[in-house]
Amino acid sequence: MTLIVVIAVVVLLLFWVMSLYNRLVKLRNNRENAFADIDVQLKQRHDLVPQLVATVKGYASHEKETLDRVIAARNGAVAAKSIDDKIQAENMLTSALSGLKVTLEAYPDLKANQNFIQLQEEISDLENKLASVRRYFNSATRELNNAVETFPSNLIAGMFGFHKEMMFDLGEQRATLEEAPKISF
């Protein structure tokens, strides 16, 4: 009789471990799928950036340093391989694009150009879509991290190599976004 009880406990324990492991795998796959959605939006962004830079070059040829920084950041983002590398590279690209936006304020003719307006609208729409898929990615990452760090699933996570993953955050940009905007007339 005790043998049956021991076997039953072992079987239940194995099913419990399998259940926790499968949940962790599903959460990890959900996070990777969420990043694949980001990759689609980033690909479109990477395709639009050279068009934007080429349009701006026609008007702002002496702003070479800013434009070169945008292209270098874009190339770094395209070349990034791992999710963590892509997150860091995309933060650099976002920062470079912000610098470009500030530069563009000095060119009223450019801001009125129809091609530029269309590109600006496409990029704005793309940035909104990116923000949405980043929120979903961070939600999937938070769910995985919670499972990896909470008891009892943290025991299984540690045994099978699951670990806390990086969120897609603002990185170095956070400090500039926390400052109040400067408005002048």
Buried (B, 14 or more C-beta within 10 A) or exposed (E): EEEEEEEEEEEEEEEEBEEBBEBBEEBBEBBBEBBEBBEEBBEBBBEBBEBBBEBBEEBBEEBEEBBEBBBEBBBBBBEBEEBEEBBBBBBBBBBBBBBBEEBBEEBEEBEEBEEBEEBBEBBEEBBEBBEEBBEBBBBBBBBBBEBBEEEEBBEBBEEEEBEEBEBBEBBEBEEEEEEEEEEEE
